[in-house]
Amino acid sequence: MKGGLSVGERVNLIGILWIVSGVLGLFAAFLVAGLLFGLSFIPEIDPEAPGILRWIGFGIGTFLLVLAVPKIVAGIGMLKTREWARVLTLVVSFLSILEFPLGTALAIYSIIILMRDETIQLFRKV
């Protein structure tokens, strides 16, 4: 490749970006859960509201956590050039296409790079 990143550098970049995406997802999970849990302590709301807010915060926080952890695992595996990480990253990429705009961009870039023959060969050599 002339003047561009090598396959290994692109794989490392994808790994780093998925780790960053996963960490931001973890941050969002704890932020949403903490915010809704904190709102449940407002003194002048309906008696049922605190319980509802806590359950919604727990549910959304858990959902975001479940989405974030595979991104981090895939990113770490990509940095170590593991074949299972390439497959996991492809799965995470397809699931992240709807996370417009940054998740979509990262997902499309990952899919394009990870489906190339030279990338597949890189993972098979290790």
Protein Blocks (a to p, Z undefined) as FASTA:
>chain_A
ZZiacfklmmmmmmmmmmmmmmmmmmmmmmmmmmmmmmmmpfbbcfklmmmmmmmmmmmm
mmmmmmmmmmmmmmmmmmnopaklmmmmmmmmmmmmmmcfklmmmmmmmmmmmmpmklmm
mmmmZZ
